[in-house]
């Protein structure tokens, strides 16, 4: 069952399931990483790095947002 998920990186809400569906805006998968310095296995980078990239107008891996 899909539920509303608020992205930890960009703050947008989307429907989906945690650990499965990525944010359609920035591509982050909510895997319950809570500290910015902790490595996210699902996303293959830290939440802090993903947030830095997003603040620069990029997706979590540093590619231009589409």
PDBQT receptor file of N, H, CA, C and O in Angstrom, charges set to zero:
ATOM      1  N   UNK A   1       0.847  -1.183   0.000  1.00  0.00    +0.000 N 
ATOM      2  CA  UNK A   1       0.000   0.000   0.000  1.00  0.00    +0.000 C 
ATOM      3  C   UNK A   1       0.888   1.239   0.000  1.00  0.00    +0.000 C 
ATOM      4  O   UNK A   1       1.781   1.362   0.838  1.00  0.00    +0.000 OA
ATOM      5  N   UNK A   2       0.653   2.138  -0.914  1.00  0.00    +0.000 N 
ATOM      6  H   UNK A   2      -0.073   2.039  -1.595  1.00  0.00    +0.000 HD
ATOM      7  CA  UNK A   2       1.421   3.364  -0.995  1.00  0.00    +0.000 C 
ATOM      8  C   UNK A   2       0.924   4.379   0.021  1.00  0.00    +0.000 C 
ATOM      9  O   UNK A   2      -0.264   4.438   0.342  1.00  0.00    +0.000 OA
ATOM     10  N   UNK A   3       1.855   5.170   0.515  1.00  0.00    +0.000 N 
ATOM     11  H   UNK A   3       2.819   5.122   0.255  1.00  0.00    +0.000 HD
ATOM     12  CA  UNK A   3       1.545   6.221   1.467  1.00  0.00    +0.000 C 
ATOM     13  C   UNK A   3       2.287   7.479   1.042  1.00  0.00    +0.000 C 
ATOM     14  O   UNK A   3       3.165   7.424   0.181  1.00  0.00    +0.000 OA
ATOM     15  N   UNK A   4       1.941   8.602   1.635  1.00  0.00    +0.000 N 
ATOM     16  H   UNK A   4       1.227   8.647   2.334  1.00  0.00    +0.000 HD
ATOM     17  CA  UNK A   4       2.659   9.843   1.370  1.00  0.00    +0.000 C 
ATOM     18  C   UNK A   4       4.002   9.781   2.086  1.00  0.00    +0.000 C 
ATOM     19  O   UNK A   4       4.068   9.488   3.280  1.00  0.00    +0.000 OA
ATOM     20  N   UNK A   5       5.060  10.058   1.351  1.00  0.00    +0.000 N 
ATOM     21  H   UNK A   5       5.006  10.296   0.381  1.00  0.00    +0.000 HD
ATOM     22  CA  UNK A   5       6.415  10.081   1.903  1.00  0.00    +0.000 C 
ATOM     23  C   UNK A   5       6.966  11.476   1.690  1.00  0.00    +0.000 C 
ATOM     24  O   UNK A   5       6.898  12.000   0.578  1.00  0.00    +0.000 OA
ATOM     25  N   UNK A   6       7.512  12.090   2.735  1.00  0.00    +0.000 N 
ATOM     26  H   UNK A   6       7.567  11.664   3.638  1.00  0.00    +0.000 HD
ATOM     27  CA  UNK A   6       8.172  13.385   2.602  1.00  0.00    +0.000 C 
ATOM     28  C   UNK A   6       9.665  13.132   2.429  1.00  0.00    +0.000 C 
ATOM     29  O   UNK A   6      10.303  12.519   3.284  1.00  0.00    +0.000 OA
ATOM     30  N   UNK A   7      10.205  13.602   1.335  1.00  0.00    +0.000 N 
ATOM     31  H   UNK A   7       9.687  14.101   0.640  1.00  0.00    +0.000 HD
ATOM     32  CA  UNK A   7      11.617  13.386   1.032  1.00  0.00    +0.000 C 
ATOM     33  C   UNK A   7      12.507  14.088   2.058  1.00  0.00    +0.000 C 
ATOM     34  O   UNK A   7      12.291  15.256   2.383  1.00  0.00    +0.000 OA
ATOM     35  N   UNK A   8      13.495  13.375   2.555  1.00  0.00    +0.000 N 
ATOM     36  H   UNK A   8      13.671  12.426   2.291  1.00  0.00    +0.000 HD
ATOM     37  CA  UNK A   8      14.423  13.917   3.539  1.00  0.00    +0.000 C 
ATOM     38  C   UNK A   8      15.398  14.914   2.917  1.00  0.00    +0.000 C 
ATOM     39  O   UNK A   8      16.037  15.677   3.642  1.00  0.00    +0.000 OA
ATOM     40  N   UNK A   9      15.524  14.924   1.605  1.00  0.00    +0.000 N 
ATOM     41  H   UNK A   9      15.005  14.304   1.016  1.00  0.00    +0.000 HD
ATOM     42  CA  UNK A   9      16.476  15.795   0.935  1.00  0.00    +0.000 C 
ATOM     43  C   UNK A   9      15.815  17.061   0.410  1.00  0.00    +0.000 C 
ATOM     44  O   UNK A   9      16.242  18.165   0.747  1.00  0.00    +0.000 OA
ATOM     45  N   UNK A  10      14.786  16.918  -0.408  1.00  0.00    +0.000 N 
ATOM     46  H   UNK A  10      14.439  16.022  -0.682  1.00  0.00    +0.000 HD
ATOM     47  CA  UNK A  10      14.173  18.093  -1.031  1.00  0.00    +0.000 C 
ATOM     48  C   UNK A  10      12.882  18.545  -0.352  1.00  0.00    +0.000 C 
ATOM     49  O   UNK A  10      12.409  19.650  -0.616  1.00  0.00    +0.000 OA
ATOM     50  N   UNK A  11      12.304  17.714   0.517  1.00  0.00    +0.000 N 
ATOM     51  H   UNK A  11      12.689  16.816   0.731  1.00  0.00    +0.000 HD
ATOM     52  CA  UNK A  11      11.100  18.084   1.249  1.00  0.00    +0.000 C 
ATOM     53  C   UNK A  11       9.798  17.874   0.501  1.00  0.00    +0.000 C 
ATOM     54  O   UNK A  11       8.727  18.119   1.056  1.00  0.00    +0.000 OA
ATOM     55  N   UNK A  12       9.861  17.428  -0.740  1.00  0.00    +0.000 N 
ATOM     56  H   UNK A  12      10.731  17.229  -1.191  1.00  0.00    +0.000 HD
ATOM     57  CA  UNK A  12       8.637  17.192  -1.520  1.00  0.00    +0.000 C 
ATOM     58  C   UNK A  12       7.948  15.923  -1.034  1.00  0.00    +0.000 C 
ATOM     59  O   UNK A  12       8.601  14.961  -0.627  1.00  0.00    +0.000 OA
ATOM     60  N   UNK A  13       6.628  15.937  -1.084  1.00  0.00    +0.000 N 
ATOM     61  H   UNK A  13       6.098  16.718  -1.415  1.00  0.00    +0.000 HD
ATOM     62  CA  UNK A  13       5.860  14.738  -0.755  1.00  0.00    +0.000 C 
ATOM     63  C   UNK A  13       5.530  13.987  -2.033  1.00  0.00    +0.000 C 
ATOM     64  O   UNK A  13       5.210  14.583  -3.062  1.00  0.00    +0.000 OA
ATOM     65  N   UNK A  14       5.615  12.659  -1.944  1.00  0.00    +0.000 N 
ATOM     66  H   UNK A  14       5.875  12.175  -1.109  1.00  0.00    +0.000 HD
ATOM     67  CA  UNK A  14       5.226  11.821  -3.071  1.00  0.00    +0.000 C 
ATOM     68  C   UNK A  14       4.639  10.529  -2.524  1.00  0.00    +0.000 C 
ATOM     69  O   UNK A  14       4.862  10.168  -1.368  1.00  0.00    +0.000 OA
ATOM     70  N   UNK A  15       3.888   9.842  -3.372  1.00  0.00    +0.000 N 
ATOM     71  H   UNK A  15       3.707  10.135  -4.310  1.00  0.00    +0.000 HD
ATOM     72  CA  UNK A  15       3.316   8.567  -2.954  1.00  0.00    +0.000 C 
ATOM     73  C   UNK A  15       4.292   7.456  -3.252  1.00  0.00    +0.000 C 
ATOM     74  O   UNK A  15       4.947   7.457  -4.294  1.00  0.00    +0.000 OA
ATOM     75  N   UNK A  16       4.393   6.508  -2.341  1.00  0.00    +0.000 N 
ATOM     76  H   UNK A  16       3.861   6.507  -1.494  1.00  0.00    +0.000 HD
ATOM     77  CA  UNK A  16       5.275   5.377  -2.557  1.00  0.00    +0.000 C 
ATOM     78  C   UNK A  16       5.498   4.606  -1.276  1.00  0.00    +0.000 C 
ATOM     79  O   UNK A  16       4.779   4.772  -0.291  1.00  0.00    +0.000 OA
ATOM     80  N   UNK A  17       6.503   3.766  -1.311  1.00  0.00    +0.000 N 
ATOM     81  H   UNK A  17       7.087   3.630  -2.111  1.00  0.00    +0.000 HD
ATOM     82  CA  UNK A  17       6.872   2.955  -0.163  1.00  0.00    +0.000 C 
ATOM     83  C   UNK A  17       8.333   3.221   0.166  1.00  0.00    +0.000 C 
ATOM     84  O   UNK A  17       9.170   3.298  -0.733  1.00  0.00    +0.000 OA
ATOM     85  N   UNK A  18       8.645   3.360   1.456  1.00  0.00    +0.000 N 
ATOM     86  H   UNK A  18       7.965   3.297   2.187  1.00  0.00    +0.000 HD
ATOM     87  CA  UNK A  18      10.022   3.560   1.859  1.00  0.00    +0.000 C 
ATOM     88  C   UNK A  18      10.851   2.355   1.458  1.00  0.00    +0.000 C 
ATOM     89  O   UNK A  18      10.332   1.243   1.369  1.00  0.00    +0.000 OA
ATOM     90  N   UNK A  19      12.108   2.564   1.222  1.00  0.00    +0.000 N 
ATOM     91  H   UNK A  19      12.530   3.468   1.294  1.00  0.00    +0.000 HD
ATOM     92  CA  UNK A  19      13.075   1.546   0.807  1.00  0.00    +0.000 C 
ATOM     93  C   UNK A  19      12.816   0.989  -0.588  1.00  0.00    +0.000 C 
ATOM     94  O   UNK A  19      13.533   0.092  -1.032  1.00  0.00    +0.000 OA
ATOM     95  N   UNK A  20      11.809   1.501  -1.287  1.00  0.00    +0.000 N 
ATOM     96  H   UNK A  20      11.227   2.230  -0.927  1.00  0.00    +0.000 HD
ATOM     97  CA  UNK A  20      11.495   0.992  -2.624  1.00  0.00    +0.000 C 
ATOM     98  C   UNK A  20      11.439   2.137  -3.636  1.00  0.00    +0.000 C 
ATOM     99  O   UNK A  20      12.135   2.114  -4.651  1.00  0.00    +0.000 OA
ATOM    100  N   UNK A  21      10.613   3.123  -3.353  1.00  0.00    +0.000 N 
ATOM    101  H   UNK A  21      10.047   3.142  -2.529  1.00  0.00    +0.000 HD
ATOM    102  CA  UNK A  21      10.349   4.187  -4.313  1.00  0.00    +0.000 C 
ATOM    103  C   UNK A  21      11.217   5.407  -4.049  1.00  0.00    +0.000 C 
ATOM    104  O   UNK A  21      11.308   5.891  -2.920  1.00  0.00    +0.000 OA
ATOM    105  N   UNK A  22      11.849   5.893  -5.105  1.00  0.00    +0.000 N 
ATOM    106  H   UNK A  22      11.775   5.500  -6.021  1.00  0.00    +0.000 HD
ATOM    107  CA  UNK A  22      12.683   7.081  -4.968  1.00  0.00    +0.000 C 
ATOM    108  C   UNK A  22      11.856   8.328  -5.202  1.00  0.00    +0.000 C 
ATOM    109  O   UNK A  22      10.829   8.299  -5.881  1.00  0.00    +0.000 OA
ATOM    110  N   UNK A  23      12.316   9.410  -4.635  1.00  0.00    +0.000 N 
ATOM    111  H   UNK A  23      13.149   9.434  -4.084  1.00  0.00    +0.000 HD
ATOM    112  CA  UNK A  23      11.667  10.702  -4.823  1.00  0.00    +0.000 C 
ATOM    113  C   UNK A  23      11.736  11.072  -6.305  1.00  0.00    +0.000 C 
ATOM    114  O   UNK A  23      12.818  11.049  -6.892  1.00  0.00    +0.000 OA
ATOM    115  N   UNK A  24      10.606  11.411  -6.917  1.00  0.00    +0.000 N 
ATOM    116  H   UNK A  24       9.727  11.430  -6.441  1.00  0.00    +0.000 HD
ATOM    117  CA  UNK A  24      10.635  11.769  -8.332  1.00  0.00    +0.000 C 
ATOM    118  C   UNK A  24      11.323  13.102  -8.592  1.00  0.00    +0.000 C 
ATOM    119  O   UNK A  24      11.643  13.418  -9.737  1.00  0.00    +0.000 OA
ATOM    120  N   UNK A  25      11.552  13.878  -7.554  1.00  0.00    +0.000 N 
ATOM    121  H   UNK A  25      11.293  13.622  -6.623  1.00  0.00    +0.000 HD
ATOM    122  CA  UNK A  25      12.187  15.183  -7.710  1.00  0.00    +0.000 C 
ATOM    123  C   UNK A  25      13.715  15.105  -7.641  1.00  0.00    +0.000 C 
ATOM    124  O   UNK A  25      14.400  15.606  -8.532  1.00  0.00    +0.000 OA
ATOM    125  N   UNK A  26      14.254  14.477  -6.582  1.00  0.00    +0.000 N 
ATOM    126  H   UNK A  26      13.697  14.070  -5.858  1.00  0.00    +0.000 HD
ATOM    127  CA  UNK A  26      15.717  14.463  -6.410  1.00  0.00    +0.000 C 
ATOM    128  C   UNK A  26      16.312  13.057  -6.443  1.00  0.00    +0.000 C 
ATOM    129  O   UNK A  26      17.534  12.908  -6.460  1.00  0.00    +0.000 OA
ATOM    130  N   UNK A  27      15.478  12.036  -6.451  1.00  0.00    +0.000 N 
ATOM    131  H   UNK A  27      14.486  12.157  -6.437  1.00  0.00    +0.000 HD
ATOM    132  CA  UNK A  27      15.857  10.621  -6.578  1.00  0.00    +0.000 C 
ATOM    133  C   UNK A  27      16.337   9.958  -5.279  1.00  0.00    +0.000 C 
ATOM    134  O   UNK A  27      16.887   8.859  -5.336  1.00  0.00    +0.000 OA
ATOM    135  N   UNK A  28      16.151  10.578  -4.131  1.00  0.00    +0.000 N 
ATOM    136  H   UNK A  28      15.704  11.472  -4.085  1.00  0.00    +0.000 HD
ATOM    137  CA  UNK A  28      16.528   9.981  -2.845  1.00  0.00    +0.000 C 
ATOM    138  C   UNK A  28      15.551   8.874  -2.492  1.00  0.00    +0.000 C 
ATOM    139  O   UNK A  28      14.345   9.027  -2.682  1.00  0.00    +0.000 OA
ATOM    140  N   UNK A  29      16.064   7.748  -1.976  1.00  0.00    +0.000 N 
ATOM    141  H   UNK A  29      17.045   7.623  -1.822  1.00  0.00    +0.000 HD
ATOM    142  CA  UNK A  29      15.229   6.663  -1.460  1.00  0.00    +0.000 C 
ATOM    143  C   UNK A  29      15.257   6.767   0.061  1.00  0.00    +0.000 C 
ATOM    144  O   UNK A  29      16.327   6.708   0.667  1.00  0.00    +0.000 OA
ATOM    145  N   UNK A  30      14.095   6.921   0.674  1.00  0.00    +0.000 N 
ATOM    146  H   UNK A  30      13.227   6.969   0.181  1.00  0.00    +0.000 HD
ATOM    147  CA  UNK A  30      14.014   7.071   2.128  1.00  0.00    +0.000 C 
ATOM    148  C   UNK A  30      14.354   5.743   2.791  1.00  0.00    +0.000 C 
ATOM    149  O   UNK A  30      13.549   4.811   2.783  1.00  0.00    +0.000 OA
ATOM    150  N   UNK A  31      15.557   5.665   3.366  1.00  0.00    +0.000 N 
ATOM    151  H   UNK A  31      16.210   6.422   3.372  1.00  0.00    +0.000 HD
ATOM    152  CA  UNK A  31      15.980   4.424   4.022  1.00  0.00    +0.000 C 
ATOM    153  C   UNK A  31      16.211   4.617   5.516  1.00  0.00    +0.000 C 
ATOM    154  O   UNK A  31      16.939   3.852   6.148  1.00  0.00    +0.000 OA
ATOM    155  N   UNK A  32      15.584   5.644   6.068  1.00  0.00    +0.000 N 
ATOM    156  H   UNK A  32      14.992   6.265   5.555  1.00  0.00    +0.000 HD
ATOM    157  CA  UNK A  32      15.610   5.918   7.500  1.00  0.00    +0.000 C 
ATOM    158  C   UNK A  32      16.979   6.357   8.022  1.00  0.00    +0.000 C 
ATOM    159  O   UNK A  32      17.208   6.283   9.229  1.00  0.00    +0.000 OA
ATOM    160  N   UNK A  33      17.888   6.808   7.172  1.00  0.00    +0.000 N 
ATOM    161  H   UNK A  33      17.702   6.869   6.192  1.00  0.00    +0.000 HD
ATOM    162  CA  UNK A  33      19.127   7.410   7.640  1.00  0.00    +0.000 C 
ATOM    163  C   UNK A  33      18.730   8.707   8.320  1.00  0.00    +0.000 C 
ATOM    164  O   UNK A  33      18.014   9.519   7.735  1.00  0.00    +0.000 OA
ATOM    165  N   UNK A  34      19.190   8.912   9.554  1.00  0.00    +0.000 N 
ATOM    166  H   UNK A  34      19.772   8.252  10.029  1.00  0.00    +0.000 HD
ATOM    167  CA  UNK A  34      18.778  10.087  10.300  1.00  0.00    +0.000 C 
ATOM    168  C   UNK A  34      19.875  11.135  10.435  1.00  0.00    +0.000 C 
ATOM    169  O   UNK A  34      19.579  12.324  10.548  1.00  0.00    +0.000 OA
ATOM    170  N   UNK A  35      21.122  10.718  10.425  1.00  0.00    +0.000 N 
ATOM    171  H   UNK A  35      21.363   9.752  10.333  1.00  0.00    +0.000 HD
ATOM    172  CA  UNK A  35      22.215  11.663  10.599  1.00  0.00    +0.000 C 
ATOM    173  C   UNK A  35      22.859  11.945   9.242  1.00  0.00    +0.000 C 
ATOM    174  O   UNK A  35      23.089  11.033   8.448  1.00  0.00    +0.000 OA
ATOM    175  N   UNK A  36      23.141  13.211   8.994  1.00  0.00    +0.000 N 
ATOM    176  H   UNK A  36      22.954  13.952   9.639  1.00  0.00    +0.000 HD
ATOM    177  CA  UNK A  36      23.662  13.613   7.695  1.00  0.00    +0.000 C 
ATOM    178  C   UNK A  36      24.998  12.976   7.350  1.00  0.00    +0.000 C 
ATOM    179  O   UNK A  36      25.319  12.821   6.171  1.00  0.00    +0.000 OA
ATOM    180  N   UNK A  37      25.779  12.606   8.352  1.00  0.00    +0.000 N 
ATOM    181  H   UNK A  37      25.518  12.732   9.309  1.00  0.00    +0.000 HD
ATOM    182  CA  UNK A  37      27.101  12.025   8.078  1.00  0.00    +0.000 C 
ATOM    183  C   UNK A  37      27.059  10.509   7.876  1.00  0.00    +0.000 C 
ATOM    184  O   UNK A  37      28.063   9.912   7.488  1.00  0.00    +0.000 OA
ATOM    185  N   UNK A  38      25.915   9.884   8.132  1.00  0.00    +0.000 N 
ATOM    186  H   UNK A  38      25.099  10.369   8.447  1.00  0.00    +0.000 HD
ATOM    187  CA  UNK A  38      25.804   8.434   7.964  1.00  0.00    +0.000 C 
ATOM    188  C   UNK A  38      25.615   8.058   6.499  1.00  0.00    +0.000 C 
ATOM    189  O   UNK A  38      24.898   8.731   5.760  1.00  0.00    +0.000 OA
ATOM    190  N   UNK A  39      26.262   6.987   6.098  1.00  0.00    +0.000 N 
ATOM    191  H   UNK A  39      26.845   6.440   6.699  1.00  0.00    +0.000 HD
ATOM    192  CA  UNK A  39      26.184   6.489   4.727  1.00  0.00    +0.000 C 
ATOM    193  C   UNK A  39      24.859   5.791   4.498  1.00  0.00    +0.000 C 
ATOM    194  O   UNK A  39      24.426   4.981   5.318  1.00  0.00    +0.000 OA
ATOM    195  N   UNK A  40      24.217   6.101   3.389  1.00  0.00    +0.000 N 
ATOM    196  H   UNK A  40      24.568   6.758   2.723  1.00  0.00    +0.000 HD
ATOM    197  CA  UNK A  40      22.964   5.461   3.002  1.00  0.00    +0.000 C 
ATOM    198  C   UNK A  40      23.265   4.344   2.019  1.00  0.00    +0.000 C 
ATOM    199  O   UNK A  40      23.724   4.598   0.905  1.00  0.00    +0.000 OA
ATOM    200  N   UNK A  41      23.011   3.122   2.422  1.00  0.00    +0.000 N 
ATOM    201  H   UNK A  41      22.639   2.915   3.327  1.00  0.00    +0.000 HD
ATOM    202  CA  UNK A  41      23.238   1.963   1.544  1.00  0.00    +0.000 C 
ATOM    203  C   UNK A  41      22.324   2.021   0.313  1.00  0.00    +0.000 C 
ATOM    204  O   UNK A  41      22.745   1.670  -0.789  1.00  0.00    +0.000 OA
ATOM    205  N   UNK A  42      21.096   2.454   0.496  1.00  0.00    +0.000 N 
ATOM    206  H   UNK A  42      20.754   2.739   1.392  1.00  0.00    +0.000 HD
ATOM    207  CA  UNK A  42      20.148   2.494  -0.619  1.00  0.00    +0.000 C 
ATOM    208  C   UNK A  42      20.533   3.544  -1.659  1.00  0.00    +0.000 C 
ATOM    209  O   UNK A  42      20.261   3.369  -2.847  1.00  0.00    +0.000 OA
ATOM    210  N   UNK A  43      21.161   4.627  -1.222  1.00  0.00    +0.000 N 
ATOM    211  H   UNK A  43      21.382   4.769  -0.257  1.00  0.00    +0.000 HD
ATOM    212  CA  UNK A  43      21.481   5.733  -2.122  1.00  0.00    +0.000 C 
ATOM    213  C   UNK A  43      22.956   5.818  -2.490  1.00  0.00    +0.000 C 
ATOM    214  O   UNK A  43      23.328   6.557  -3.402  1.00  0.00    +0.000 OA
ATOM    215  N   UNK A  44      23.778   5.084  -1.802  1.00  0.00    +0.000 N 
ATOM    216  H   UNK A  44      23.476   4.484  -1.062  1.00  0.00    +0.000 HD
ATOM    217  CA  UNK A  44      25.217   5.012  -2.065  1.00  0.00    +0.000 C 
ATOM    218  C   UNK A  44      25.953   6.330  -1.846  1.00  0.00    +0.000 C 
ATOM    219  O   UNK A  44      26.908   6.635  -2.561  1.00  0.00    +0.000 OA
ATOM    220  N   UNK A  45      25.514   7.111  -0.864  1.00  0.00    +0.000 N 
ATOM    221  H   UNK A  45      24.738   6.864  -0.284  1.00  0.00    +0.000 HD
ATOM    222  CA  UNK A  45      26.200   8.322  -0.442  1.00  0.00    +0.000 C 
ATOM    223  C   UNK A  45      25.601   8.768   0.884  1.00  0.00    +0.000 C 
ATOM    224  O   UNK A  45      24.619   8.188   1.347  1.00  0.00    +0.000 OA
ATOM    225  N   UNK A  46      26.181   9.788   1.495  1.00  0.00    +0.000 N 
ATOM    226  H   UNK A  46      26.978  10.259   1.118  1.00  0.00    +0.000 HD
ATOM    227  CA  UNK A  46      25.629  10.277   2.758  1.00  0.00    +0.000 C 
ATOM    228  C   UNK A  46      24.482  11.241   2.479  1.00  0.00    +0.000 C 
ATOM    229  O   UNK A  46      24.396  11.844   1.409  1.00  0.00    +0.000 OA
ATOM    230  N   UNK A  47      23.607  11.369   3.467  1.00  0.00    +0.000 N 
ATOM    231  H   UNK A  47      23.676  10.879   4.336  1.00  0.00    +0.000 HD
ATOM    232  CA  UNK A  47      22.509  12.312   3.351  1.00  0.00    +0.000 C 
ATOM    233  C   UNK A  47      23.056  13.730   3.225  1.00  0.00    +0.000 C 
ATOM    234  O   UNK A  47      22.498  14.543   2.488  1.00  0.00    +0.000 OA
ATOM    235  N   UNK A  48      24.130  14.033   3.928  1.00  0.00    +0.000 N 
ATOM    236  H   UNK A  48      24.583  13.373   4.527  1.00  0.00    +0.000 HD
ATOM    237  CA  UNK A  48      24.739  15.361   3.853  1.00  0.00    +0.000 C 
ATOM    238  C   UNK A  48      25.212  15.696   2.449  1.00  0.00    +0.000 C 
ATOM    239  O   UNK A  48      24.990  16.806   1.967  1.00  0.00    +0.000 OA
ATOM    240  N   UNK A  49      25.864  14.743   1.789  1.00  0.00    +0.000 N 
ATOM    241  H   UNK A  49      26.044  13.841   2.181  1.00  0.00    +0.000 HD
ATOM    242  CA  UNK A  49      26.304  14.974   0.412  1.00  0.00    +0.000 C 
ATOM    243  C   UNK A  49      25.116  15.153  -0.527  1.00  0.00    +0.000 C 
ATOM    244  O   UNK A  49      25.152  15.997  -1.422  1.00  0.00    +0.000 OA
ATOM    245  N   UNK A  50      24.079  14.374  -0.330  1.00  0.00    +0.000 N 
ATOM    246  H   UNK A  50      24.049  13.689   0.397  1.00  0.00    +0.000 HD
ATOM    247  CA  UNK A  50      22.885  14.501  -1.166  1.00  0.00    +0.000 C 
ATOM    248  C   UNK A  50      22.255  15.880  -0.985  1.00  0.00    +0.000 C 
ATOM    249  O   UNK A  50      21.846  16.507  -1.962  1.00  0.00    +0.000 OA
ATOM    250  N   UNK A  51      22.173  16.358   0.265  1.00  0.00    +0.000 N 
ATOM    251  H   UNK A  51      22.505  15.849   1.059  1.00  0.00    +0.000 HD
ATOM    252  CA  UNK A  51      21.594  17.682   0.523  1.00  0.00    +0.000 C 
ATOM    253  C   UNK A  51      22.443  18.788  -0.094  1.00  0.00    +0.000 C 
ATOM    254  O   UNK A  51      21.904  19.752  -0.638  1.00  0.00    +0.000 OA
ATOM    255  N   UNK A  52      23.759  18.659  -0.015  1.00  0.00    +0.000 N 
ATOM    256  H   UNK A  52      24.197  17.876   0.426  1.00  0.00    +0.000 HD
ATOM    257  CA  UNK A  52      24.647  19.661  -0.641  1.00  0.00    +0.000 C 
ATOM    258  C   UNK A  52      24.407  19.724  -2.141  1.00  0.00    +0.000 C 
ATOM    259  O   UNK A  52      24.289  20.807  -2.714  1.00  0.00    +0.000 OA
ATOM    260  N   UNK A  53      24.334  18.556  -2.775  1.00  0.00    +0.000 N 
ATOM    261  H   UNK A  53      24.430  17.676  -2.309  1.00  0.00    +0.000 HD
ATOM    262  CA  UNK A  53      24.091  18.522  -4.219  1.00  0.00    +0.000 C 
ATOM    263  C   UNK A  53      22.749  19.158  -4.563  1.00  0.00    +0.000 C 
ATOM    264  O   UNK A  53      22.656  19.939  -5.510  1.00  0.00    +0.000 OA
ATOM    265  N   UNK A  54      21.706  18.827  -3.796  1.00  0.00    +0.000 N 
ATOM    266  H   UNK A  54      21.782  18.193  -3.026  1.00  0.00    +0.000 HD
ATOM    267  CA  UNK A  54      20.383  19.361  -4.085  1.00  0.00    +0.000 C 
ATOM    268  C   UNK A  54      20.358  20.874  -3.918  1.00  0.00    +0.000 C 
ATOM    269  O   UNK A  54      19.735  21.570  -4.720  1.00  0.00    +0.000 OA
ATOM    270  N   UNK A  55      21.020  21.394  -2.895  1.00  0.00    +0.000 N 
ATOM    271  H   UNK A  55      21.526  20.829  -2.243  1.00  0.00    +0.000 HD
ATOM    272  CA  UNK A  55      21.065  22.849  -2.681  1.00  0.00    +0.000 C 
ATOM    273  C   UNK A  55      21.751  23.574  -3.832  1.00  0.00    +0.000 C 
ATOM    274  O   UNK A  55      21.512  24.761  -4.053  1.00  0.00    +0.000 OA
ATOM    275  N   UNK A  56      22.602  22.862  -4.565  1.00  0.00    +0.000 N 
ATOM    276  H   UNK A  56      22.797  21.898  -4.386  1.00  0.00    +0.000 HD
ATOM    277  CA  UNK A  56      23.276  23.455  -5.726  1.00  0.00    +0.000 C 
ATOM    278  C   UNK A  56      22.458  23.278  -7.005  1.00  0.00    +0.000 C 
ATOM    279  O   UNK A  56      22.931  23.603  -8.094  1.00  0.00    +0.000 OA
ATOM    280  N   UNK A  57      21.221  22.760  -6.876  1.00  0.00    +0.000 N 
ATOM    281  H   UNK A  57      20.836  22.497  -5.992  1.00  0.00    +0.000 HD
ATOM    282  CA  UNK A  57      20.353  22.587  -8.033  1.00  0.00    +0.000 C 
ATOM    283  C   UNK A  57      20.581  21.288  -8.783  1.00  0.00    +0.000 C 
ATOM    284  O   UNK A  57      20.230  21.177  -9.958  1.00  0.00    +0.000 OA
ATOM    285  N   UNK A  58      21.172  20.297  -8.108  1.00  0.00    +0.000 N 
ATOM    286  H   UNK A  58      21.458  20.387  -7.154  1.00  0.00    +0.000 HD
ATOM    287  CA  UNK A  58      21.490  19.020  -8.733  1.00  0.00    +0.000 C 
ATOM    288  C   UNK A  58      20.683  17.901  -8.076  1.00  0.00    +0.000 C 
ATOM    289  O   UNK A  58      20.080  18.105  -7.022  1.00  0.00    +0.000 OA
ATOM    290  N   UNK A  59      20.672  16.712  -8.701  1.00  0.00    +0.000 N 
ATOM    291  H   UNK A  59      21.161  16.546  -9.557  1.00  0.00    +0.000 HD
ATOM    292  CA  UNK A  59      20.060  15.572  -8.022  1.00  0.00    +0.000 C 
ATOM    293  C   UNK A  59      21.053  15.068  -6.970  1.00  0.00    +0.000 C 
ATOM    294  O   UNK A  59      22.125  15.650  -6.807  1.00  0.00    +0.000 OA
ATOM    295  N   UNK A  60      20.714  14.015  -6.270  1.00  0.00    +0.000 N 
ATOM    296  H   UNK A  60      19.843  13.542  -6.402  1.00  0.00    +0.000 HD
ATOM    297  CA  UNK A  60      21.548  13.582  -5.144  1.00  0.00    +0.000 C 
ATOM    298  C   UNK A  60      22.954  13.164  -5.550  1.00  0.00    +0.000 C 
ATOM    299  O   UNK A  60      23.873  13.205  -4.732  1.00  0.00    +0.000 OA
ATOM    300  N   UNK A  61      23.132  12.758  -6.821  1.00  0.00    +0.000 N 
ATOM    301  H   UNK A  61      22.386  12.724  -7.486  1.00  0.00    +0.000 HD
ATOM    302  CA  UNK A  61      24.452  12.296  -7.267  1.00  0.00    +0.000 C 
ATOM    303  C   UNK A  61      25.258  13.390  -7.961  1.00  0.00    +0.000 C 
ATOM    304  O   UNK A  61      26.369  13.144  -8.430  1.00  0.00    +0.000 OA
ATOM    305  N   UNK A  62      24.697  14.597  -8.027  1.00  0.00    +0.000 N 
ATOM    306  H   UNK A  62      23.794  14.797  -7.646  1.00  0.00    +0.000 HD
ATOM    307  CA  UNK A  62      25.417  15.707  -8.634  1.00  0.00    +0.000 C 
ATOM    308  C   UNK A  62      25.112  15.947 -10.097  1.00  0.00    +0.000 C 
ATOM    309  O   UNK A  62      25.828  16.693 -10.765  1.00  0.00    +0.000 OA
ATOM    310  N   UNK A  63      24.046  15.318 -10.610  1.00  0.00    +0.000 N 
ATOM    311  H   UNK A  63      23.465  14.712 -10.067  1.00  0.00    +0.000 HD
ATOM    312  CA  UNK A  63      23.640  15.520 -12.003  1.00  0.00    +0.000 C 
ATOM    313  C   UNK A  63      22.533  16.591 -12.060  1.00  0.00    +0.000 C 
ATOM    314  O   UNK A  63      21.778  16.746 -11.101  1.00  0.00    +0.000 OA
ATOM    315  N   UNK A  64      22.435  17.316 -13.162  1.00  0.00    +0.000 N 
ATOM    316  H   UNK A  64      23.049  17.190 -13.941  1.00  0.00    +0.000 HD
ATOM    317  CA  UNK A  64      21.376  18.333 -13.271  1.00  0.00    +0.000 C 
ATOM    318  C   UNK A  64      19.985  17.730 -13.083  1.00  0.00    +0.000 C 
ATOM    319  O   UNK A  64      19.693  16.647 -13.591  1.00  0.00    +0.000 OA
ATOM    320  N   UNK A  65      19.135  18.441 -12.350  1.00  0.00    +0.000 N 
ATOM    321  H   UNK A  65      19.373  19.320 -11.937  1.00  0.00    +0.000 HD
ATOM    322  CA  UNK A  65      17.745  18.005 -12.190  1.00  0.00    +0.000 C 
ATOM    323  C   UNK A  65      17.028  18.105 -13.522  1.00  0.00    +0.000 C 
ATOM    324  O   UNK A  65      17.271  19.029 -14.298  1.00  0.00    +0.000 OA
ATOM    325  N   UNK A  66      16.146  17.155 -13.785  1.00  0.00    +0.000 N 
ATOM    326  H   UNK A  66      15.949  16.405 -13.154  1.00  0.00    +0.000 HD
ATOM    327  CA  UNK A  66      15.392  17.153 -15.048  1.00  0.00    +0.000 C 
ATOM    328  C   UNK A  66      14.004  17.631 -14.819  1.00  0.00    +0.000 C 
ATOM    329  O   UNK A  66      13.212  17.702 -15.759  1.00  0.00    +0.000 OA
TER     330      UNK A  66
